[in-house]
Amino acid sequence: MKRWTLNRYFFKLYIVNFVSTLLAIFVLIFLIDLIEMSRRGILEDASFTALLAFSALRVPAFMEQAFPFIVLFSSIFTLLSLNRRLELVVAQAAGVSIWQLLVPFLFGSFILGLVATFAYNPLSAAAKGVAAQIESDARGLTSSNQPLQTPWLRQKADGVSSIIGAQMVSDGGRILSQVTAFILDDDGEVSERLDAPRAELTDGAWVLNRPRVTRIGYTPRDVVEYRLPTGLRPEYIEQRLADPETISIWDLSSKIQIAASLGFNSMAFSMQYHTLLARPALFIAMTLLAATVATRFSRTGQSSRTIAGGIIAGFVLYVVTFLAKALGSNDIVPPVVAAWFPVIAAGLFGVTILLHQEDG
């Protein structure tokens, strides 16, 4: 009963510190993003309230990237505060081992990882998709010459051959934003260029909204609507153009299966899927790294350099995880290995250091 009371106390304190750190970083990122959006002038004609809402849609995706550090800082702060109040020392003097002390922290990190993966991620992905759509539409109203950062798709239907590309895809591959298309003649030469802020897939054609039509030797002209024949399927378009981070974990598995059935490289989607599944374990690894520097701080009188060492270790783990994700997304390393190896290695490193510190 006493052990349960102690664990509940540690767990509650850790969760409170996590939420406090989360809110503080959320406000900081929100203010930075708001200032950046105002500086860039993407939503020039929007009200301040609309700009606030737009930044609020962008912040959850940034927070997902910061989650491992939030867990690390929260764990370090909680353990340090307990150590400075000698609560950890008293608990260990009463016969509680370091592993028993860490149980509520590890359990809390695991629960937070599950919430971040299966509850927060779908909301973040949806918010990022909406924010990207708003930004793309706003860019389309001001400039039609933005460079494409996504693959080109070749299509042919009703005797019309063309190449189309877009900066963003939404609605399951049925809507493209910041679209550029090239219409080819019978010799394969470009005869027309189309630039439009938006294109919607209908029965057998892309309907381009307010495109600019450019032909060699003619003055560019703006039209209200342009129908470009296509034989592409929405699933094909989404697999080629969609950002995996805008897809919820609940949908990633089906997207991977669709990509495989269409014969596409699904590594980017698979990497995102396994990275999300490994997130609870990553949070646990971050907590173990925090314990290696925060549980012995008051006993050995070490300076803040020890805490900086824990932060550096967490940063190194984050960078290695990011690099592994890049390797897995490009099919250089199997996604399962790329997602889980850094996490397992960091966890084993933390356990080894703690064993050395506590048991010699």
PyMOL commands that set and color helices and strands:
alter all, ss='L'
color gray80, all
select helices_A, chain A and resi 2-40+48-84+87-93+98-142+171-173+234-241+244-246+249-261+267-277+279-294+297-300+304-329+335-359
alter helices_A, ss='H'
color red, helices_A
select strands_A, chain A and resi 153-157+160-170+175-184+190-202+205-209+212-215+221-222+225-229
alter strands_A, ss='S'
color yellow, strands_A
deselect
rebuild
show_as cartoon
